[in-house]
């Protein structure tokens, strides 16, 4: 991504967000200064991606504290507003974790919360760089010495983080080492985060990319056109089961059948050791209109029922490696995230 485009940043009195619902047609920003606007931005995917949601949630606590002072809220109403931010997207564990991390600073005022939220943002950028380097090292150690064909699903790039990216951070690092031949970006239904966002990011970075419909991904893999798949995660259970954007499971099954690595790249904050396995990960069910129409144009009868889970869960046995900023864990070997090591 070009350096002048930032996913989110604190302005001094509010949170400036790149409106991802408008990409790739327009690059526009919104500044949110109240809790209602932030929650709406989170739910509408103006800001999205587990790490970015964590940062947004942390600054959201500062917004709640400032709004409470401005509007004369009592502590109970302020705390309820913070809870509203915390629960805006239930699957992405980073959102709740970041809110919980900054909450003890509320007693010190908005500036104290902002300082801790900024620390989370800075840590995310540093961590993403580490994820990129570790993931690239691991992949290159296990693939042929040639430019690679990589498949990714949804968007786990700079747009989904505070900067650089997780899964796309690995791709960026490989590109800097001149080891990328082509990236297949799955369109990612129903909101097309792959087509709209990942393809845009890769184009900005000058990385060769081809978009494809989600249903084509397993065939592309099984036809021998992919060397490695790299995806992100919104929550990882203690046993390595991984929740990511709906359609990731199909990619994982195809990788297992083809015998190629499936690499999950995510910050350590995405690992939820309190959840023993994927069955305990809440799966967000989004509005049926997202499936029945596209940007206001009907795609199905208006009365038709629609199933619209935002995520699916890939069993740990299908994950070849989990890359965090702390190291690389070969999940399918039987290890668990709680025993993550720096093996590369």
Secondary structure as the mmCIF struct_conf table of DSSP 4:
data_model
#
loop_
_struct_conf.conf_type_id
_struct_conf.id
_struct_conf.beg_label_comp_id
_struct_conf.beg_label_asym_id
_struct_conf.beg_label_seq_id
_struct_conf.end_label_comp_id
_struct_conf.end_label_asym_id
_struct_conf.end_label_seq_id
TURN_TY1_P TURN_TY1_P1 UNK A 3 UNK A 4
BEND BEND1 UNK A 7 UNK A 7
STRN STRN1 UNK A 8 UNK A 10
BEND BEND2 UNK A 12 UNK A 14
STRN STRN2 UNK A 15 UNK A 18
TURN_TY1_P TURN_TY1_P2 UNK A 20 UNK A 21
BEND BEND3 UNK A 22 UNK A 22
TURN_TY1_P TURN_TY1_P3 UNK A 23 UNK A 25
STRN STRN3 UNK A 29 UNK A 32
BEND BEND4 UNK A 34 UNK A 34
HELX_RH_AL_P HELX_RH_AL_P1 UNK A 35 UNK A 43
TURN_TY1_P TURN_TY1_P4 UNK A 44 UNK A 45
BEND BEND5 UNK A 46 UNK A 47
BEND BEND6 UNK A 49 UNK A 49
HELX_RH_AL_P HELX_RH_AL_P2 UNK A 50 UNK A 71
TURN_TY1_P TURN_TY1_P5 UNK A 72 UNK A 72
HELX_RH_AL_P HELX_RH_AL_P3 UNK A 75 UNK A 86
TURN_TY1_P TURN_TY1_P6 UNK A 87 UNK A 87
BEND BEND7 UNK A 88 UNK A 91
HELX_RH_AL_P HELX_RH_AL_P4 UNK A 93 UNK A 103
TURN_TY1_P TURN_TY1_P7 UNK A 104 UNK A 105
HELX_RH_3T_P HELX_RH_3T_P1 UNK A 106 UNK A 108
HELX_RH_AL_P HELX_RH_AL_P5 UNK A 110 UNK A 141
TURN_TY1_P TURN_TY1_P8 UNK A 142 UNK A 142
BEND BEND8 UNK A 143 UNK A 143
BEND BEND9 UNK A 145 UNK A 146
STRN STRN4 UNK A 148 UNK A 152
BEND BEND10 UNK A 154 UNK A 154
STRN STRN5 UNK A 157 UNK A 157
HELX_RH_3T_P HELX_RH_3T_P2 UNK A 158 UNK A 160
BEND BEND11 UNK A 161 UNK A 164
STRN STRN6 UNK A 165 UNK A 165
BEND BEND12 UNK A 166 UNK A 166
HELX_RH_AL_P HELX_RH_AL_P6 UNK A 167 UNK A 176
TURN_TY1_P TURN_TY1_P9 UNK A 177 UNK A 178
STRN STRN7 UNK A 180 UNK A 186
TURN_TY1_P TURN_TY1_P10 UNK A 189 UNK A 192
HELX_RH_AL_P HELX_RH_AL_P7 UNK A 193 UNK A 193
HELX_RH_PI_P HELX_RH_PI_P1 UNK A 194 UNK A 198
HELX_RH_AL_P HELX_RH_AL_P8 UNK A 199 UNK A 205
TURN_TY1_P TURN_TY1_P11 UNK A 206 UNK A 206
STRN STRN8 UNK A 209 UNK A 212
HELX_RH_3T_P HELX_RH_3T_P3 UNK A 214 UNK A 216
HELX_RH_AL_P HELX_RH_AL_P9 UNK A 217 UNK A 222
TURN_TY1_P TURN_TY1_P12 UNK A 223 UNK A 224
BEND BEND13 UNK A 227 UNK A 227
STRN STRN9 UNK A 228 UNK A 231
BEND BEND14 UNK A 234 UNK A 234
STRN STRN10 UNK A 235 UNK A 237
TURN_TY1_P TURN_TY1_P13 UNK A 238 UNK A 239
BEND BEND15 UNK A 240 UNK A 240
STRN STRN11 UNK A 242 UNK A 245
TURN_TY1_P TURN_TY1_P14 UNK A 246 UNK A 247
HELX_RH_AL_P HELX_RH_AL_P10 UNK A 248 UNK A 258
TURN_TY1_P TURN_TY1_P15 UNK A 259 UNK A 259
STRN STRN12 UNK A 261 UNK A 265
HELX_RH_3T_P HELX_RH_3T_P4 UNK A 268 UNK A 270
STRN STRN13 UNK A 271 UNK A 272
TURN_TY1_P TURN_TY1_P16 UNK A 273 UNK A 274
BEND BEND16 UNK A 275 UNK A 275
BEND BEND17 UNK A 277 UNK A 277
HELX_RH_3T_P HELX_RH_3T_P5 UNK A 278 UNK A 280
BEND BEND18 UNK A 281 UNK A 281
HELX_LH_PP_P HELX_LH_PP_P1 UNK A 284 UNK A 284
STRN STRN14 UNK A 285 UNK A 285
HELX_LH_PP_P HELX_LH_PP_P2 UNK A 286 UNK A 287
TURN_TY1_P TURN_TY1_P17 UNK A 288 UNK A 288
HELX_RH_AL_P HELX_RH_AL_P11 UNK A 289 UNK A 292
STRN STRN15 UNK A 293 UNK A 294
TURN_TY1_P TURN_TY1_P18 UNK A 295 UNK A 296
STRN STRN16 UNK A 297 UNK A 298
BEND BEND19 UNK A 299 UNK A 300
TURN_TY1_P TURN_TY1_P19 UNK A 302 UNK A 303
STRN STRN17 UNK A 309 UNK A 309
BEND BEND20 UNK A 310 UNK A 310
STRN STRN18 UNK A 311 UNK A 314
HELX_RH_3T_P HELX_RH_3T_P6 UNK A 316 UNK A 318
STRN STRN19 UNK A 321 UNK A 324
TURN_TY1_P TURN_TY1_P20 UNK A 325 UNK A 326
STRN STRN20 UNK A 327 UNK A 329
HELX_RH_3T_P HELX_RH_3T_P7 UNK A 331 UNK A 333
TURN_TY1_P TURN_TY1_P21 UNK A 334 UNK A 334
HELX_RH_3T_P HELX_RH_3T_P8 UNK A 337 UNK A 339
#
